[in-house]
Amino acid sequence: MISSLVFAAGHFDFSHLLIYFVIGFFLCYAYHKTGRIWVTMFMHAAMNTIVVLLTMNVRLPDTTGWIHWLL
């Protein structure tokens, strides 16, 4: 809990404190499950990449196309 709170506060975006706290908690959980810091570093970098692409209005590939195939 403390590391998640530090992670959230370290982003200095207190309007999204709860979101950062949940992400920090999830990353901490992933570290404890894998025992490897590079896994959480990759996850954090991937999330940052997705946020930057969405901020730049880059269209991500449609991954829900398979749902139409089922219907």
N, C-alpha and C positions, 0 to 999 in steps of 0.2 A: 504494500500500500504506500509506503513512504517513497520507494523508488518511482512509483507511478506518479505521485504528487510532485516529486522533483522534476520528472520528465515533463509534466504538464506546465509547471511554473517556469521551467527553462525555456519554453517557447515564447514567453512574454506576451501571450495573447489570451488575456484573462476572460474575454467574452466566450472563448471556446475551451475553457478550462476542463469541463466535463468530458468533452470529446478527446482531448489530449490525455486525460487521466485514463480513460478506457483503452485507448491505443497503447499507452505505457503499460497498463496492466496486462494486456494481451501479449505485448512483446516480452514482458517479464515471464509470463506463463510459457511462451514458446522457448525462451532461454532455459527455463527449468526442465522442460520436457526434452530438449535436444542436448543441452549442455554445451552448446557451441554458440559463441557470440556472433560469428559471421552470419548465422541464419537470421538473427534479429536485425543485423546491419543490412542484409539484403532486403528483408521485409520492409524496413524503414525507408530504404532508398527506393524501393518499388512504389510504396505509397506516395512518397514525395514526387516521383516521376509522374504518376497518375494525376496528382493534384495540379502539377505544373501544366500538363497537357490539357486538362480540363479548363484551367484558368486561361490558357491561350486559345481556347475554343477549337482545339484539335479534335476531330471526330475519331473516337475509338472504334475498333471493329465491333460489329454487331454480333454478340455472342448468344443472342436469344433466338436466332433463326431456326434452331432445331425444334423449338416449341411449336411453330407453325407446321412443321413436318408431322408432329404427333397428332395435331388436330386435323 
